[in-house]
Amino acid sequence: MKIDSPGPGKPNLNPADETQKISKKPERPFSVNRSGSPEGASLIDKAQQARFPGVSAQFSKNDLRNPQKVEAVVQASIQELIQTEFPQARFPSEEARQTFVKTLGNDPAFRSKLLGYLDKLWASS
């Protein structure tokens, strides 16, 4: 049984034809460095490595127990994290920066990890 060709301008699907080359997938122009270096670390990884000297000077462990002050601690921590660990981060306006900080501060996963880390950080000092 012979299979007809797909038509003019279509590729030849004959597996015995050696003129067809299998091309290797090109390297991706953008990739994430997953080697564990600080440049490739995620926001959570960098938050867990940060020492937050400005936040530590301004707040205490007791402030994590005060619902009125927790929000200020979270906001200040995110601001300091951006300034110290991600100085290359650029925002089109201060309003955009504040929106990012507020959105990240409202993320339950990031917020709980950040508060847990701050609690451990202040317990060890």
CORBELFEN-V578830 format. One record per backbone hydrogen bond with DSSP energy under -0.5 kcal/mol. NH is the residue of the N-H (numbers start at 0). CO is the residue of the C=O. If there is no record, write none. Layout:
NH	CO
NH	CO
This chain:
9	6
14	12
16	13
17	15
19	16
20	18
22	20
33	31
39	36
40	37
45	41
46	42
47	43
48	44
48	45
49	45
55	51
56	52
57	53
58	54
62	59
63	59
63	60
64	61
65	61
66	64
68	65
69	65
70	66
72	68
73	69
74	70
75	71
76	72
77	73
78	74
79	75
80	76
81	77
82	78
83	79
84	80
85	80
85	81
88	85
96	92
97	93
98	94
99	95
100	96
101	97
102	98
103	99
104	100
105	101
106	102
106	103
107	105
110	106
111	107
112	108
113	109
114	110
115	111
116	112
117	113
118	114
119	115
120	116
121	117
122	118
123	119
124	120
